[in-house]
Amino acid sequence: MLTYAVKLTRTPGEVVADDVDALRAVGFSDRDVLDICEVIAYYAYANRIADGLGIEIEDWYPEDDA
């Protein structure tokens, strides 16, 4: 699932049916795959809206030390 999430986030144009089949092969149902895809897509959408509007990170949010 995480491999799929990274691929859909970083290189969405490269996601193919085999990626979905890989999720099914480890036990995810079609509904699970849909839910996974929707959550990933929603976060990408929400982040781009925030970035596109220049929204700043809240002061209470911890800094990324990585």
Secondary structure, 3 states (H helix, E strand, C coil): CHHHHHHHHHCHHHCCHHHHHHHHHCCCCHHHHHHHHHHHHHHHHHHHHHHHCCCCCCCCCCCCCC
